[in-house]
């Protein structure tokens, strides 16, 4: 599948997660331009109990207005179907590149197959469980782009606490 967003690549060696952590430190200078949302269309593989897998269209999304979270939107294959969205910590994906991470509803861990390096994404809800294979290279590129938009440690610079409190109070 051709990637929607091309970017310049640089060789970092085998430990890309360490490089992500280095990049995540980022610059301490803030741009006057409002950061943009990062979105990548990709194809994940849903792993069935018998170890077969099926392709699933999905989007990885990062919004600087919600700086600690990443969102995975699973697209419906039928015209009338609704997309399903899951949100979880950006740091969970970074950790899951090299070691098991997460407890409860979202778990992530490295997943090597004969087809290459992937990351396993396990999602659990009262409605059921799902295990997805995510191409590791897609996650690494996506995470690099998120850390360019909001470097690690600068997330609070992008939070609008007053707006969040107003939304909570309006829901009373």
Secondary structure, 3 states (H helix, E strand, C coil): CCCCCCCCCCCCCCCHHHHHHHHHHCCCCCCCCCCCCEEEEEEEEEECCCCCEEEEEEEEEECHHHCCEEEEEECCCCCCCCCEEEEEEHHHHHHHCCCCECCCCEEEEEEEECCEEEEEEEEEECCEEEEEEEEHHHHHHHHHHHHHHCCCCCHHHHCCHHHHHHHHHHCC
